[in-house]
Amino acid sequence: MDTPLVSIWTRAYNHAPYIRKCLEGVLMQRTTFPFEYLVYDDASTDGTADIIREYEARYPDVVKPIYQTENQFSTGKKVSSRLLLPRTQGKYIAKCEGDDYWTDPLKLQKQVDFLETHPDYTICGGMFRELYEGASELTARDDQVEEMAKFPQGKTVTLQNYFEPYMLQTLTVCFRRDCYQKAKEKYKNIIKYSKDDTLYAQLLEQGNGFVFPDFFGVYRRLQGGIWAGMTPEQRLRSNINYLGEMFKHFGNKSESIRWVYFRNCIDLRVAEMKTSKHFLTDFIKMALFTFSGNIKDLRSFKIQYFYSESKKILKLYCRKLFNYKKTVQNED
């Protein structure tokens, strides 16, 4: 077999109900070039590995599994850079998690054709639909549809407009392996909270990104995941961990990254104040945070967002205060 031009990565854990559709979505790709499919099973206990072995037997030249006997995610090991990358041969890398799936048989061909002819672009993606657990109907995100209606030929993404809105969904992306390696080398001892969002920012630091107006796949919204089990406050704290690092390393290059970081910080303070016993003290802390930092951030969005959220939280506080006084009067 010729050296593959693209390496597709799938990480799976207890995805038996979904992994077959994921595998089929990759293997249906129609390309003028060879590709390899690295399927990583993280010690599943539900038969996921058996399904992968079935496809390994049917497509031995393409499907190249990695089977774990002990779950690596729980140990904190970085699967992509330590286990998948050393086995990767392709010039380009594409991703699709085991519970998601591709729907466009020309996805890879479109992306490789674009990246081959646009050397100043490091990553490209496309649109996607969502499938909520228990539902049968696919839905598209309104913010994506509205944004891409402005760019019928596709949208260029940079650090500056990265989150306006967020378009580089993992199941749709294809990026340059050499840029990925450069990013990992540069930030390997610097970035602690590594997420796909952080990686894509590192790729955009090296070149532009592009979003096709085509629907490339389906993202499943499952109820049993770690994210779904978090409270709103826990989700915000998780966001702030990695967004804080993005802000530190890329904030001076991106108003979009600054904006989403500040918004999450203010949202967390608002969420905490809803149950706080020291409301006014916490409100002052939020105000001090808002008015700190770069003056251009104050003008562009910080004050505006603080103002809109403050109105909501002050109304809530006044309502609670009124109900408290009313209760005391009734007791008297």
Secondary structure by P-SEA (a helix, b strand, c coil): cccccbbbbbbbccccccaaaaaaaaaaccccbbbbbbbbbcccccaaaaaaaaaaaaccccbbbbbbcccccccccccccccccccccccbbbbbcccccccccaaaaaaaaaaaacccccbbbbbbbbbccccccccccaaaaaaacccccbbbbcccccccccccccccbbbbaaaaaaaaaacccccccccaaaaaaaaaaabbbbbbcccccccccccccccccccaaaaaaaaaaaaaaaaaccccccaaaaaaaaaaaaaaaaaaaccccaaaaaaaaaaaaaacccaaaaaccaaaaaaaaaaaaaaaaaaaaaaaaaaaaaac
